Every structure is written in C-alpha cells, then in structure tokens.
C-alpha cells in the first residue's frame, strides 16, 4: 500500500464520531489533510450536530471546498443549522452561480431563512465587500510549508497570490506570498516566514477607505473581515485599480455633461436625452459671458484690435482652468486630497497660475507688440494673461471641492461650470484692464 493511502486510512481512523465531537479543532485540522471529496464523504457519514460544531474551525478556502462536495440535501441542512455569521461567511465566499443554487435550494424548504441570508450576503455599494475577491486561502500558523503547498496544489488555478496565516482562535496573525512559500524549505513552519499584517479591511468599509489604505500601505492585497473579525475575502490591488479606473472614466464623462450611463454605442436618442439638459444650461452660461463682452461694446468699437485678441484671453484662461480641474478631480478620486485641503490646493493653483501667467504674458506681449506695434496693447494682454490664469487656476481647484463639500458629485458637469467662470474671468480681465489703460491703446 502506498504511503498516501496509509496516511489517509490513519486520518480517517482518528476521525471517529467521538473524536469529532470532543475535539472539533483537531478534527478540522485533520480534515485539511484530506481531499475535498474524501473530507465531504467523511462529514456526511456523521450526525449533523457533530459537523455543525466543528465547521466553524474550518478555514476560509477549505470550508467552501468541502461544502461544494456535500450532497445538496446535506448542504442545505448544514446551512440551516450553522450560526448566521458562519453561514453568511461561507455563502459569501462562493461564486455567484453557486450562491444562487444553494439559496434556491434553501428557499424550497426554508423560505424565511433564504430571504434573511440573501439580504445578509448583499453588501452596500461602494464597500470593501463589493470590491473583494472571494478566492482566499488561509492556513494555521503551525503547519509546514510542504503541507501548505500540497493543499494549494489541489486548488488548480484558483490559488491567490497572498495566503493568510491564523492562530488556533482563527485570528489573523500574518500573511505569506506564493514567492515566500516556494522559496522556503519544506519543513519550515508558516509562523516562521509569515510577515505581520500591515492593516485589514472591514466588509463595510467605504471604497474611499479602501483606496486610502492601498495608497498608504502599498500592498498586493488586504484581507476583508466580517463583523466577527473572521476572514471572508481579500481586496487585491488589481480590484482597486479597476474600480478607480472606472470611476475616473465616468468622471471624465460627467465633467462635460455626459451621463455615466451612456456608452460609446448607446443609441442616438439616449445620448440626446442625457446631453441636452446640460447643453441648454451651457447656452445660458454662454449668454452670461456674452453679456460681459456686450458691456464693453463701445470700447471694442473704438479699439477693434481688442475683438481680435478676445479669443486668446478666453482660450488661455480656459485651458489653465481645465488643467487645474483635471489635477484636482484626480486628487479627489484617488483620495489624495479631501475638502479640508481646499485652501492648500487653491493657493497652490494660484501660484501655478501666477508663474504660468508671467511666462505666457512675456510670450504673448512680445507677439502682440510685433503684430500691432502698440506697447499699450501688449501691456493690456500681458496683464490680462497673469490675472486670468490666476483666477482660472484657483477656480479649477475650488469648483470640484466646493461641489463635494456641499454633498454634490464633484464630477457632475464641473467643466461646464468652470468654462463659464474662466470665460467671464478672461473677458473681464482683458476688457477691464483695457478700459483702465484706454489712453495707451491705438484707436481705430
């Protein structure tokens, strides 16, 4: 007889009903050495109360493997007798199709319980539990690398990059990467090579908290714990990256008045319905900018060169504001800043606007002087560049922060609001300075 068969027979001999009943933790540890098929067959041969008692000692990863090899009637009975937190933790780690299957089976016999479990496993949007991967493996700290690797091989391609290490009370004490396992000798205990956890996530932690922790701790994955501090999954860096990428993409659409729901191949009518309201609002704000220009009609009629340079003033302020808006929106989305940083961000953008404004003013002033041969016109456009870029930069920082401060979506059409401010600022700066220096300008 092969050594593996001898070990299997010895393990099964130890796992008698009396042993399972009196030593549930040791029984759970011995079950880890069996395959999922063998372990499930052994459990089904025992009274249900015995299995219920030891089930809470089964680690994440092994528990769901055993569960999926139980017969459907036995699996349903087991779920119905487990504590609710243990049952919810188990079901939440199953694939969505497996969850649907088991809940449908429970509904036939215990519709009330099925409804309760269905509500408990559905976590709120934008929480760590919604972002987590249920493919998680954990081992007790006192097992060897050889045993851990042997059990992981049975999972095939479902092995997570980070494996968690627990004590006998199933409390997280550290983590081990696959690289560490492969690079360690077979006899080494996991407790020896495990590294302390940097931090953990609660299932109900908001997505903002998840992103902040990944930014602060720079790790591959973070474990997710339920209310009883039991491991139910992990959030990987890839999951955070995907979530943040989607949020940034939707923010790009909403900033210009397009709906988050609109896709590249959405119907034309759907696109029109979503975009038209904001285009109408933009039209009203454009009239506000036009009214500013209209108030300087007499000045423009006397110095026609001002009309030629108006787009230059508005264009530069618009671009400067858009740059500041993009950087601020990214900071808010990635949680690099919050609303309490408004003053720091605003003054930073004002300084940037001032320095850019001086540089642009020199270039623009020289160009306008060579074109018009008017020192007064060059001075007006130069001063206007400095003032409008300072206003545009600070506005690009303040608009999204102000929207967030008042409980609004900071991405919702920020660009449209900012365009109005920068247009008015550009026109007002340019024409206002021109009015003050009117005596220096060439009259047509």
C-alpha positions as CSV (number, residue, x, y, z in Angstrom):
1,X,0.0,0.0,0.0
2,X,1.3,3.5,-0.9
3,X,2.3,5.9,1.9
4,X,-0.6,8.3,0.9
5,X,-3.1,5.5,1.3
6,X,-1.7,4.6,4.7
7,X,-1.9,8.3,5.8
8,X,-5.5,8.5,4.6
9,X,-6.5,5.4,6.5
10,X,-4.8,6.6,9.6
11,X,-6.5,10.0,9.4
12,X,-10.0,8.5,8.9
13,X,-9.5,6.1,11.8
14,X,-8.8,9.1,14.0
15,X,-11.8,11.0,12.8
16,X,-14.4,8.8,14.6
17,X,-17.6,10.3,15.8
18,X,-16.3,10.6,19.4
19,X,-13.1,12.3,18.3
20,X,-15.1,14.7,16.0
21,X,-17.4,15.6,18.9
22,X,-14.8,16.0,21.6
23,X,-12.0,17.6,19.6
24,X,-13.6,19.8,16.9
25,X,-10.4,21.9,16.3
26,X,-8.1,18.9,15.9
27,X,-10.7,17.3,13.7
28,X,-10.8,20.4,11.5
29,X,-7.0,20.3,11.3
30,X,-7.0,16.7,10.2
31,X,-9.7,17.3,7.6
32,X,-7.3,19.7,6.0
33,X,-5.1,16.8,5.0
34,X,-7.9,15.1,3.1
35,X,-9.1,15.9,-0.4
36,X,-12.4,17.8,-0.6
37,X,-14.1,14.7,-1.9
38,X,-12.8,12.5,0.9
39,X,-13.5,15.1,3.5
40,X,-17.0,15.7,2.4
41,X,-17.8,12.0,2.3
42,X,-16.5,11.6,5.8
43,X,-18.5,14.5,7.1
44,X,-21.7,13.3,5.5
45,X,-21.3,10.0,7.4
46,X,-21.5,11.9,10.7
47,X,-24.5,13.2,12.6
48,X,-25.3,16.8,11.6
49,X,-24.7,18.3,15.0
50,X,-21.2,17.0,15.0
51,X,-20.4,18.7,11.7
52,X,-22.1,21.9,12.8
53,X,-19.9,22.0,15.8
54,X,-16.6,21.6,14.0
55,X,-17.5,23.7,10.9
56,X,-16.6,27.0,12.5
57,X,-13.0,25.7,12.8
58,X,-12.6,25.1,9.1
59,X,-10.5,27.8,7.5
60,X,-11.6,30.0,4.6
61,X,-10.7,28.2,1.4
62,X,-11.1,24.7,2.8
63,X,-14.6,25.2,4.1
64,X,-16.1,26.2,0.7
65,X,-14.2,23.3,-1.0
66,X,-15.8,20.8,1.4
67,X,-19.2,22.4,1.2
68,X,-19.4,22.2,-2.6
69,X,-18.7,18.4,-2.4
70,X,-21.6,17.8,0.0
71,X,-24.8,16.4,-1.4
72,X,-27.4,19.2,-1.9
73,X,-29.8,18.0,0.8
74,X,-27.0,17.7,3.3
75,X,-25.6,21.1,2.3
76,X,-29.0,22.7,2.8
77,X,-29.4,21.1,6.2
78,X,-25.9,22.2,7.3
79,X,-26.6,25.9,6.3
80,X,-29.9,25.9,8.1
81,X,-28.1,24.8,11.4
82,X,-25.0,26.9,11.2
83,X,-24.8,30.2,13.1
84,X,-25.9,33.0,10.8
85,X,-22.4,34.7,10.7
86,X,-20.7,31.4,9.8
87,X,-23.4,30.7,7.1
88,X,-23.1,34.1,5.6
89,X,-19.3,34.0,5.6
90,X,-19.4,30.6,3.8
91,X,-22.0,31.6,1.2
92,X,-20.3,35.0,0.5
93,X,-17.1,33.2,-0.5
94,X,-19.0,31.0,-3.1
95,X,-19.2,32.0,-6.7
96,X,-22.4,33.9,-7.7
97,X,-23.8,30.8,-9.5
98,X,-23.1,28.6,-6.5
99,X,-24.8,31.2,-4.2
100,X,-27.9,31.3,-6.4
101,X,-28.0,27.5,-6.5
102,X,-27.8,27.0,-2.7
103,X,-30.2,29.8,-1.9
104,X,-32.7,28.4,-4.3
105,X,-32.5,25.0,-2.6
106,X,-32.9,26.6,0.8
107,X,-35.9,28.6,-0.4
108,X,-37.8,25.4,-1.2
109,X,-37.6,24.2,2.5
110,X,-37.0,27.4,4.5
111,X,-38.1,30.5,2.5
112,X,-37.7,32.8,5.5
113,X,-34.1,31.8,6.2
114,X,-33.3,32.0,2.5
115,X,-34.6,35.6,2.4
116,X,-32.6,36.5,5.5
117,X,-29.4,35.0,4.1
118,X,-30.0,36.8,0.8
119,X,-30.2,40.1,2.5
120,X,-27.1,39.5,4.7
121,X,-24.8,38.5,1.8
122,X,-25.7,41.6,-0.3
123,X,-23.4,44.3,0.9
124,X,-24.0,48.0,0.2
125,X,-22.5,49.6,-3.0
126,X,-19.0,51.1,-2.8
127,X,-17.9,48.9,0.1
128,X,-14.9,46.7,0.6
129,X,-17.1,43.6,0.4
130,X,-18.3,44.6,-3.0
131,X,-14.7,45.0,-4.3
132,X,-13.3,41.9,-2.7
133,X,-12.4,38.6,-4.3
134,X,-13.9,35.5,-2.6
135,X,-10.9,33.4,-3.7
136,X,-8.9,33.5,-0.5
137,X,-6.8,30.8,1.3
138,X,-5.8,30.6,4.9
139,X,-3.7,28.2,7.0
140,X,-2.9,27.7,10.6
141,X,0.4,29.1,11.6
142,X,1.9,25.8,12.9
143,X,1.7,23.8,9.6
144,X,4.7,23.3,7.4
145,X,5.4,24.8,4.0
146,X,5.2,21.3,2.5
147,X,1.7,20.7,3.8
148,X,0.5,24.2,2.7
149,X,1.9,23.7,-0.8
150,X,0.3,20.3,-1.1
151,X,-3.1,21.7,-0.2
152,X,-2.7,24.6,-2.5
153,X,-1.9,22.3,-5.5
154,X,-5.4,20.8,-5.2
155,X,-6.9,24.2,-6.0
156,X,-5.6,24.3,-9.5
157,X,-5.6,27.8,-10.9
158,X,-7.6,29.3,-8.1
159,X,-4.7,30.0,-5.8
160,X,-4.5,33.5,-4.5
161,X,-1.2,35.4,-4.6
162,X,-1.4,36.2,-0.8
163,X,-2.1,33.4,1.7
164,X,-3.2,34.3,5.2
165,X,-1.9,32.8,8.4
166,X,-4.2,32.3,11.5
167,X,-3.8,31.2,15.1
168,X,-5.9,28.5,16.7
169,X,-8.6,31.0,17.6
170,X,-8.8,31.9,13.8
171,X,-7.4,35.3,14.3
172,X,-5.2,36.7,11.6
173,X,-1.6,36.8,12.6
174,X,0.2,37.3,9.3
175,X,0.4,36.7,5.6
176,X,2.6,34.7,3.2
177,X,3.1,35.2,-0.6
178,X,3.5,32.4,-3.0
179,X,7.0,33.5,-3.7
180,X,7.9,33.1,0.0
181,X,6.3,29.6,0.0
182,X,8.2,28.5,-3.0
183,X,11.5,29.9,-1.7
184,X,11.2,28.2,1.8
185,X,12.3,24.8,2.8
186,X,9.5,22.1,3.2
187,X,9.9,21.7,6.9
188,X,9.6,25.5,7.7
189,X,6.5,26.4,9.6
190,X,4.3,29.2,8.2
191,X,4.6,31.1,11.5
192,X,8.4,31.4,10.8
193,X,8.0,33.0,7.3
194,X,4.8,34.9,7.8
195,X,5.0,38.7,7.8
196,X,2.8,40.8,10.1
197,X,-0.3,42.3,8.5
198,X,0.0,46.0,7.6
199,X,-3.7,46.6,8.0
200,X,-7.1,45.0,7.4
201,X,-10.4,46.0,5.9
202,X,-13.9,45.7,7.4
203,X,-16.5,44.4,5.0
204,X,-18.5,47.6,5.3
205,X,-15.5,50.0,4.8
206,X,-16.3,52.6,2.2
207,X,-14.4,52.4,-1.1
208,X,-12.7,55.7,-0.1
209,X,-11.1,53.9,2.9
210,X,-10.0,51.0,0.8
211,X,-8.2,53.3,-1.7
212,X,-6.6,55.3,1.1
213,X,-5.2,52.1,2.7
214,X,-3.8,50.9,-0.5
215,X,-2.2,54.3,-1.2
216,X,-0.8,54.4,2.3
217,X,0.4,50.8,2.8
218,X,1.4,49.8,-0.8
219,X,0.5,46.2,-0.6
220,X,-0.6,43.5,-3.1
221,X,-3.8,42.6,-1.2
222,X,-5.7,43.4,2.0
223,X,-7.8,40.9,3.9
224,X,-11.5,41.6,4.4
225,X,-13.1,40.7,7.8
226,X,-16.7,40.4,8.8
227,X,-18.3,41.8,12.0
228,X,-16.9,38.8,13.9
229,X,-13.4,39.5,12.6
230,X,-13.5,36.4,10.5
231,X,-11.8,36.3,7.1
232,X,-14.3,36.4,4.3
233,X,-12.2,37.6,1.3
234,X,-9.5,39.9,0.1
235,X,-9.3,43.1,-1.9
236,X,-6.4,42.9,-4.4
237,X,-4.6,45.9,-5.9
238,X,-6.0,45.0,-9.3
239,X,-9.6,45.3,-7.9
240,X,-8.8,48.8,-6.6
241,X,-7.2,49.7,-9.9
242,X,-10.2,48.6,-11.9
243,X,-12.6,50.3,-9.6
244,X,-10.6,53.6,-9.7
245,X,-10.2,53.4,-13.5
246,X,-13.9,53.0,-14.0
247,X,-14.6,55.9,-11.6
248,X,-12.1,58.1,-13.5
249,X,-13.7,57.2,-16.8
250,X,-17.2,58.0,-15.6
251,X,-15.9,61.3,-14.1
252,X,-14.5,62.3,-17.5
253,X,-18.0,62.0,-19.0
254,X,-19.9,63.8,-16.2
255,X,-17.4,66.6,-16.2
256,X,-18.6,67.6,-19.7
257,X,-22.3,66.9,-19.1
258,X,-22.5,63.4,-20.4
259,X,-24.2,60.7,-18.4
260,X,-22.3,57.9,-16.6
261,X,-24.8,55.5,-18.2
262,X,-24.0,56.5,-21.8
263,X,-21.8,54.1,-23.7
264,X,-19.9,54.6,-26.9
265,X,-22.6,52.5,-28.8
266,X,-25.6,53.9,-26.9
267,X,-28.5,54.9,-29.2
268,X,-28.5,58.5,-30.5
269,X,-31.8,59.2,-28.8
270,X,-30.5,58.1,-25.4
271,X,-27.4,60.3,-25.9
272,X,-29.5,63.3,-26.8
273,X,-31.8,62.9,-23.7
274,X,-28.7,62.7,-21.4
275,X,-26.7,65.6,-23.0
276,X,-29.4,68.1,-24.0
277,X,-30.2,69.5,-20.5
278,X,-26.6,70.4,-19.9
279,X,-26.2,71.9,-23.3
280,X,-29.1,74.1,-22.6
281,X,-27.5,75.2,-19.3
282,X,-24.3,75.8,-21.1
283,X,-26.1,78.0,-23.5
284,X,-27.4,80.2,-20.7
285,X,-23.9,80.5,-19.2
286,X,-22.6,81.4,-22.6
287,X,-25.1,84.3,-22.7
288,X,-23.7,85.4,-19.3
289,X,-20.2,85.6,-20.8
290,X,-21.6,87.4,-23.9
291,X,-23.2,89.9,-21.6
292,X,-19.8,90.8,-20.2
293,X,-18.4,91.4,-23.7
294,X,-21.5,93.5,-24.5
295,X,-20.9,95.8,-21.6
296,X,-17.7,96.8,-23.3
297,X,-19.2,97.3,-26.7
298,X,-18.2,101.0,-27.0
299,X,-14.6,100.3,-26.1
300,X,-14.4,97.4,-28.6
301,X,-15.9,99.6,-31.4
302,X,-13.1,102.2,-30.7
303,X,-10.2,99.7,-30.4
304,X,-11.1,96.9,-32.9
305,X,-7.9,95.0,-32.1
306,X,-9.5,94.0,-28.8
307,X,-12.1,91.9,-30.6
308,X,-9.3,90.0,-32.4
309,X,-7.5,89.3,-29.1
310,X,-10.6,88.2,-27.1
311,X,-10.4,84.5,-28.1
312,X,-6.7,84.5,-27.0
313,X,-7.6,85.8,-23.5
314,X,-10.6,83.4,-23.1
315,X,-8.7,80.4,-24.6
316,X,-5.7,80.6,-22.3
317,X,-7.8,81.0,-19.1
318,X,-10.0,78.1,-20.2
319,X,-7.0,75.8,-20.7
320,X,-5.4,76.8,-17.4
321,X,-8.7,76.2,-15.6
322,X,-9.1,72.8,-17.2
323,X,-5.6,71.7,-16.2
324,X,-6.3,72.7,-12.5
325,X,-9.7,70.9,-12.6
326,X,-8.2,67.7,-14.0
327,X,-5.5,67.5,-11.3
328,X,-8.0,68.3,-8.5
329,X,-10.5,65.8,-9.8
330,X,-7.8,63.1,-9.9
331,X,-6.8,64.0,-6.3
332,X,-10.4,63.7,-5.1
333,X,-11.0,60.5,-7.0
334,X,-7.7,58.8,-5.7
335,X,-8.3,60.3,-2.2
336,X,-5.0,62.1,-2.3
337,X,-6.9,65.2,-1.0
338,X,-10.2,65.9,0.7
339,X,-12.3,69.0,1.2
340,X,-10.3,70.1,4.2
341,X,-7.3,70.6,1.8
342,X,-9.2,73.3,-0.2
343,X,-7.0,76.2,0.9
344,X,-3.8,74.4,0.3
345,X,-4.9,73.2,-3.2
346,X,-6.3,76.7,-4.1
347,X,-3.2,78.6,-3.2
348,X,-1.0,76.1,-4.9
349,X,-3.0,76.5,-8.1
350,X,-2.9,80.3,-7.7
351,X,0.9,80.2,-7.5
352,X,1.0,77.9,-10.6
353,X,-1.3,80.3,-12.4
354,X,0.9,83.3,-11.4
355,X,4.1,81.7,-12.7
356,X,2.5,80.4,-15.8
357,X,0.8,83.7,-16.3
358,X,4.1,85.6,-16.2
359,X,5.7,83.3,-18.7
360,X,2.7,83.4,-21.1
361,X,2.4,87.2,-20.6
362,X,6.0,87.6,-21.8
363,X,5.5,85.5,-24.9
364,X,2.1,86.9,-25.7
365,X,3.2,90.5,-25.1
366,X,6.1,90.2,-27.5
367,X,3.9,88.7,-30.1
368,X,1.2,91.3,-29.8
369,X,3.7,94.1,-29.9
370,X,5.3,92.8,-33.1
371,X,1.9,92.4,-34.6
372,X,0.3,95.8,-33.5
373,X,3.4,97.9,-32.8
374,X,1.4,99.1,-29.7
375,X,3.1,98.9,-26.3
376,X,-0.2,99.7,-24.7
377,X,-2.0,96.7,-26.3
378,X,0.9,94.4,-25.4
379,X,0.8,95.6,-21.8
380,X,-3.0,95.0,-21.6
381,X,-2.8,91.4,-23.0
382,X,0.1,90.7,-20.7
383,X,-1.6,91.9,-17.5
384,X,-4.8,90.1,-18.6
385,X,-2.9,86.8,-19.0
386,X,-1.5,87.0,-15.5
387,X,-4.8,87.9,-13.8
388,X,-7.0,85.5,-15.8
389,X,-4.6,82.5,-15.3
390,X,-4.5,83.1,-11.6
391,X,-8.3,83.2,-11.4
392,X,-8.7,80.2,-13.7
393,X,-6.3,78.1,-11.7
394,X,-7.9,78.8,-8.4
395,X,-11.4,78.3,-9.9
396,X,-10.3,74.9,-11.3
397,X,-9.3,73.8,-7.8
398,X,-12.3,75.3,-6.0
399,X,-15.2,74.1,-8.2
400,X,-14.9,70.4,-7.6
401,X,-14.0,70.8,-3.9
402,X,-17.0,73.1,-3.4
403,X,-19.4,70.6,-5.0
404,X,-18.1,67.8,-2.8
405,X,-18.3,70.0,0.3
406,X,-22.0,70.6,-0.4
407,X,-22.7,66.9,-0.9
408,X,-22.8,67.0,-4.6
409,X,-21.0,64.9,-7.2
410,X,-17.7,66.8,-7.8
411,X,-17.6,65.4,-11.3
412,X,-21.1,66.4,-12.3
413,X,-20.6,68.9,-15.1
414,X,-17.7,70.7,-13.4
415,X,-16.3,71.5,-16.8
416,X,-19.4,73.5,-17.8
417,X,-19.4,75.5,-14.5
418,X,-15.7,76.1,-14.9
419,X,-16.0,77.2,-18.5
420,X,-18.4,79.9,-17.5
421,X,-16.1,81.2,-14.8
422,X,-13.0,81.2,-17.0
423,X,-14.7,82.9,-19.9
424,X,-16.1,85.6,-17.7
425,X,-12.7,86.0,-15.9
426,X,-10.8,86.1,-19.2
427,X,-13.1,88.6,-20.8
428,X,-13.5,90.8,-17.7
429,X,-9.7,90.8,-17.0
430,X,-8.8,91.7,-20.6
431,X,-11.5,94.3,-21.3
432,X,-11.4,95.7,-17.8
433,X,-7.6,96.3,-18.0
434,X,-8.1,97.7,-21.5
435,X,-10.6,100.2,-20.2
436,X,-8.2,101.3,-17.4
437,X,-5.4,101.7,-20.0
438,X,-7.6,103.1,-22.8
439,X,-5.3,106.1,-23.3
440,X,-2.4,103.8,-24.3
441,X,-4.4,101.8,-26.9
442,X,-4.5,102.5,-30.6
443,X,-7.9,103.9,-31.6
444,X,-9.2,102.6,-34.9
